[in-house]
Amino acid sequence: MKKVHFIGIGGIGISAIARFLKERDFIISGSDIADSAITKELRASGMKITVPHCKTAIEDPDFVVYSAAIKGDNVELLEARKRGIECLSRKEALPFILEGKRVFAVAGAHGKSTTSAMLAALMEGSAIIGAISKEFGSNMKYEASDNLIFEADESDSSFLNSNPFLAIVTNAEPEHMEHYDNDIEKFHAAYKGFLERAKIRIINAEDEFLSTIKMDCIRLEKGDITNMQMVLRNYEPYTSFHLKGLGKFEAWGMGEHIAIDASLAILAANSMMGLEEVRENLKKFKGIKKRFDILVANEKFALIDDYGHHPTEIKATLKSAKEYAKLLGLESITAIFQPHRYSRLMANLDGFKECFNDVDELVVLPVYAAGEEPNGVDLKSEFKGALFADSIKRNGDSIEFFDNFGVKHSLASGLVIGFGAGDISYQLRGER
């Protein structure tokens, strides 16, 4: 049995790979800078997890895989290289990890986790995704099948190493442009390269760039989704819709973006299996953690945790939140925003300011830096009219915080939705 050591194993994407290899009888060890819910779960599953990083964590692995967050001066990486152990970035390791599998790869700036989780519900096969599916309670599902649903990452162009049999692109909005030297042509060329590698291609042709693709593709066009309706069942949101001649479908979640993600997954699955089985299997999908994740819902109050950290995502989710609040009979919407990374905030500042225009109240938390240095953005001058807090606290079915003047606020009615990819999720859940 081969031994693999993962540096930065607590990351949502790399932990899924570690879990997948463990199911294939690899001996897995790993490390991270601090313990987290993920590292604790991995340790409980039988993996040897070391916190924090230290050179003694490198025992006798056959090779080392390190996450994109790991710098070249990491003590474990230096130790492994000193000892002549093969060290692979996550990107470099993908061909080995995915070898021998029929890969259904899902890429895109927005919606790829949801689409991947939906596809994992629709068809048999293992799944490696960058979020926790509520259907199987993990970011990895293992089945004895040639099929592998894989959430492919464009942020470091690693999707070019995903060897797709079938490729889905949800959209190609510019993100992570620093990796592409801020060159839009280089960015678009990467997406073309990803699609060219696949035998079957599914694209959202509503996307401006994807609409120009000349390759043979199954296209989701504007107007293909009709009769869209939002419904509630026991406070749970669902979106029903008709998909171009294929009949009616219903997916957990609320909004046009849910219908789009579901349609792409349906078109992919239907290329491999019967339509009625697809329609029935879609009922298994129950959403993913931190994506319109409903923590509280009743006739008085709703609390939602959402991963949205880009204006496009936030705008789409707020549109769904308004529909949900309307169905619940809630009259106000409060958004709590934790900006993620100074660079992203600066690059999309106008978009962030605009996407919250229609909420009744906006609460802004400090930037979750993710290792970045401040770049001079003054939140108080940019988000005029907002409330500012150092943190929020969950207290039963309410959210409490002190604003920058020391005034205590309690949110216990209406719809409250938190946005961010930092630690806001733990605050909303009362875990921190």
N, C-alpha and C positions, 0 to 999 in steps of 0.2 A: 504493500500500500504506500502510495506517495504521500509525503508530508508537505503541506503548504502553510506558510506563515503570512498573514495579512497585516500590514501596517496601516492603521487607520480603519480598523475593522468595524468601528461603530457607525460609519456612514451608511445611509439608507441603501445606496446602490451596491456598495462593496460587501455589505453584510449579506445581501441576498445571494451574491455569488459564493460567498463562504458557505452559506447554508446549502446551496445547490451541490457544491463539491462534496460536502459532508455526506449528503444523501447518496453520492456515488462512491462512498467508502474511502474517501481521502481522509487523512488525519489532519485536522485543522487546528491551528493556533493563531492568535492575533493579539494586537495591542491597540491602545488608543490613549489620547492625552488625559482622559478622565472617564470614569464610569458613567453609563447612561442606561436607559431602559433597554436599549438594544444590546449593549455589552453584557448586561445582567442576564438577558434571555439567552445569548450565545453561550455564556458560561454555564447556565442551567442545562443547556442541551448537550453538554459534555466537552465543549471546546475549552482549551486552556487560554484564558484571556489575561493579559498583563496590563496594568494601569499604574503609573503612566509609562511612556516609552522608556525603555532601558535596554542596553546592549545584551543583558543576560536573557532577554526574551527570545533572542535568536539562539535556538538550540541546534538542531540538526535537520532543518527543512531541506527538501529537494530543490525548492525554489521559493522566492519571496514575491508577493504581489503588494504593491503600495498604491494608496488612493491618490487622487489628483491634489488633495490638500497637503500631502507630505512633501516637504522641502528637501533639497539635496543634502542638507546638513543634519538630517534626522539621525540620531545616534544609532538606531537599529539598522537603517539603510547603510550607513557607513560601516558598521560592524559586519553586515552580510557581505558587502562588496570586498572588504578587507580579507574575508575568509574565502572568497572566490565563489560564493553562492550566487546562482543566477537570480537577478532582480528584474522584475517586470512591472511596468506601470499597469494599471487596470486596462488601459487601452491596448497595450502590447499583449496582455494575457488573454484577451477576448478570443482570438482564433483557437487557442488551446481549449478554453472553457466551452466554447460552442461547437467544437469539432464533432462531426458525426450526427448533428441534430438538424432537423428541418426547421429553420428559424423563421418565425413570424415576427419581424422587427417593426417597432412603432417609433417614429420620430416626429419631432415638431416642437415649436417653441411653447405651445400651450396645449393641454389636453392629452398628452401622450400617456400619462399615468392612468387616467380614467379610461382611455381607449384600450390600453393594455389589459387592465383589470376586467373590462367588459369582454374582451376577446378571450381571456382566460376562463370566463364563465361560459362562453358560448361553445368552446371546443375542447376536446381532450388534449392533454399535453402538460408539460411542466411550464412554469412561469417564473420569470425573474423581472420584477418591476421596481420602480423607485418610490413606492408608497405601500402602505399597509392596506391590503384588500380586506374589507369586512367579511367577505364571503369565506375566505380561508384563514383570516386572522394573521396574515404574515405578508412579507414582501416576496416570498418564494413559495411556490407550490411544486411538489415533485410527483411525477407520475411516470410509470414505466412505458414511455412513449417516445417515438422519434420526434414528435412535435415539441417545440419550445417557443413560447411566447416571450419576447424579450423587449424591454423598454430600452431603446437605443438613444444614446446621448450625443447631441450635436455640440455641446459646450466645448469639448476638446477634440472634436471630429472623430471620436471613437466609434461613431455609428458606421464609419467606413470599414471597420474591422468586424462588423457583426454578421457577415456572410448570410444575408437574408435570402431565403427562398421566396418569401412574400414580404414586401415592404409597404408600410402605411406611412403617409406624411399628413399630419393633421393641419399644419400650416407652416409657413417658413418666415415668420416675422423675425427681423434681425434681433438677435440676442447673443451675448457673449462675443461681441465683435472684436474684442481685444485679441482673442485667439486667432482671428482671421485678418489681423493687421488692419482692422477697420476698413477692409476692402469688401464691398458688397458683392462684387463679381466672384471673389474667392469664396465667400460665404455661399452664394448660390451654386457655384461649381461643386461644392461639397455635397449639397443636397442632390444635385444631378448625379454625382458619383454614387451616392447611396442608392438611388432609384435604379441606376444602370446595373447594379450588382444583383438585382432581384429578377426572378422569373415572372412573378406576378406583382403588379404595382397598383396600389389603391391611393388616390390623392383627393384632397379637398380642393376642388377646382374653383371654389369661391375665393381662395387665396390669390392675391394679385400675381405673385411670382409663379405659383403652381399652375395657374391658368395658362401660362406660356409654355409649359412642358410639352414637347413634341413626341415623346415616347408613347408606346402603346400602354395605356393605363385604364383601369376602371375608375371613372371620375364621378365624384359627388358634385353635382352642379347646383347652382342656385335654382330653386323651384322644384328640386327633387324631393324635398321634405315638405309635406302639406298637412293640413288639418291638425296642426299641433295644439295640444291642450294640456293644461296643468291641473292635476287633481291631488286631493289629499286622502290618505287612508290612515286613520288613527294618528294623525298629526305628521305622517310621513309623506314626503313629496314624490310625485311621479309625473313623468312627461310622456304623453301618448302622441303618436304621429303616424302618418302614412309615408312610406318610402317608395318612390317611383315604381309602381306596378307590382310591388312585392307585398302589399297589404299593410295592415296595422301592426304597430309594435308599441310596447310600453317599457320604459326604463326608469329605474330609481333615480331620483334627482330632479332638478327643476331648471328649465330654461332651454333656449335654442342651442346653446353649446353642448348640452347633454344629448339632444337629438342628433347633432352633428357627429359627436364622438361615437354614439351608438350606431349610427348609420355606417360609419367607416368600418366599425367592428363587424357589423352584419354583412356588409359587402365582402369583407375578407373571409369570414367564416363560410358564407354561402358559396364561395369558390371551392370549398372542400367538403361540404356536407349539405344535407337537405334543409330547405327553408323552414319547415315546420319545427324541426328539432332546434334550429337557431332561435326561432320565436319563443319556444318553450324555455330554452336554456337562459335566455336574457332575464328571466324572472329570478335567477339565482343571484344576479348582481345586486348588491346592497350598498354600493358606494365604497369610497375609500377614506381612510382616516385623514383628517385635515383638509379634505376637499368638500366644502359645504357640509361639514361634519356637525350634525345637530346634537348638541350636548343637553339642551333643555327645550321642550316644546309643550306648551299648554295654551289655554284660551287667553292667558294674560301676558305671557313672556316666552320669548324664544332666544336661545343663545347658540351661536354658530361659530365654529372654528374653521378658518379657511387659510390655505397655504398661499393664496394670491400675493405675489410680491412684485408684480409688473402691472402698469396701468391697464393694459388690455384685459388681463385676467380679472382684475378688480372690478372693472366696468361691467364685464359680462356677469360676474357673480352678483354684483349689486342689483342688476336687472332681475336676476332670479330671486334675490332676497325680497325685492319689492313685490313680486308675484306671490311669494310664499307668505309674506306678511299680510297681504290682501286676503288670501284664502283663510288665514288664521283669524282675521279681523283685528289685527294689530295696527295701530295708527302711526307709530313713530319708528324710525330706523336710526340707530346709533352705530357708527363705524369706529372701531379702535384700530389704529394703524401703527405697526412697528416697521419702519423702513428697514430694508435688509441690504446692507453694504452701502457705503458712501458713494462708490462709483456708480452703482445702479441708480441711486437717488439723484445724483447730479445729471446723469445721462437722460433721465426720464422725468425731470422735475416738473415741467409744464404738464405732462400727462398725469402725474400723481395729483397735482393741484386740481386739475379739471375733473378727474374721475370721481371725486368725492363731493362735487357740487350739489348733488340732489339729496344728500343725507340730511336728516334733521339735526344731527350733532356729530362732530368729529372729535375723537380723542387721539392725540398723537403721543407716542412713546419715543424714548431715545432710539437713535439708530443702532441696530444690531450690527456691529462692525464686521464680524466674521474675520477678524485679523487685519482689517484695513485701518489706515490712519485717517483721521478727520480731514475733510477737504474744504472746510469753510462754509458749508451750507448752514444757514441759520433757520432752523425749523420755525421758530416763532415769527420771524418776519415773512416767511414764505407761506405758511398756513394760517393766514389771518382769520380770526373768528373761531379757531379751534381751541379746545381745552388741551392742556399739556400735563402729563403725569410721568413720574419716574417708573411706575409700575402699576399693575392692577392686581386685585385680589378677588378670588372666587369665595363667596360666602353663601353656601346653599344655592338657591335659585336666584342669585343676584351677583352683580359685579360691583366692587367698591374700589375707589381710588381717591387720592388727595391730589388736587390740581397744583399748579405752580405757585398759587397764592396760599396754599395750605388749607383750602376748603375741601371738606369731605363730600364725595358724591356717591350715591347708590343707584345703580341701574337695576330695576326690578320689574319693569314693564316695557312693553314694546318689543321690537326685535333688535338685538345687539349682535353684531358680527365683527369678529377680530380677523385682521389680515396680517400676514407676515410669515417669513420662513425662518425666523429666529426662535427665541424662547417664549414667544407670546402664547403658543399652544399650551405650554405647561402652566402659565399664569391663568389662562381661561379655564383650565381643568382643575385648578386648585392643587397642582402638583409642585408648585414652587412659590 
